[in-house]
Amino acid sequence: MAQSLAQVYLHSVFSTKYRQNLIIPEVESQLYAYIGGIINNLGGRPLIINGVPDHVPILSTLPRTVTIAKYLEEIKKNSSKWVKSQSPDLNLFAWQNGYAAFSVSSSRIGAVTNYIKKQKEHHKRLTFKEEVIRLATRLTLDRDCRGCTMYGSNGGQGCVRCTRPPLAVQGRSVHRTKPLPLTSPYIVHLCCPAIEG
């Protein structure tokens, strides 16, 4: 075959640093449009981008020649610069280091689109932590939990699937016998070997 063909749908989610409510109404819709432009420039196609003040879920196609890590790194890096340029009040804006990324079957595009469209509604009754744990539980992610990642503190508990406490090492996690004290005001556990980007 002389050409390469690829159609990979990606549901990705990342939050603001320390899960601060920094996606303010004054920049929200412009931010989503800007992220859509970044995705187009990278060779992907944004299907829906919507979120709440502390995180953004995106459904898009993954560009054929870009890894998931590089794709999300570029989106986060460029959109962060743009947000900072919008107001002196936002000059400390930053995204978290990690992300969650899941492939989506073409038969589920409508359901995922609808889910992302209703983010504000979901988060009236579901926290970000609960949302990501629900996603991680529904999906088959690294069954033996090698690569568990924890953001924040949950009183010393470990992964939601294996309960072993993780230790972050250079953006990755390894298991250890004693809980790692973390100071962030929130938690999200995921069992995914590529969660940090």
ABEGO torsion letter per residue (X at the ends): XABBBBBBBBBBBBBBBGGBBABBAAAAAAAAAAAAAAAAAAGBBBABBBBBAABBBBBBBBBAABBAAAAAAAAAAAAAAAAAAABAAAAABBBBABBBBBBBBAAAAAAAAAAAAAAAAAAAABBAAAAAAAAAAABBBGAAGBGBBBBEBAGGBBBAAAGBBBBBBGGBBBBBABBBBBABABBBBBBBAAABX
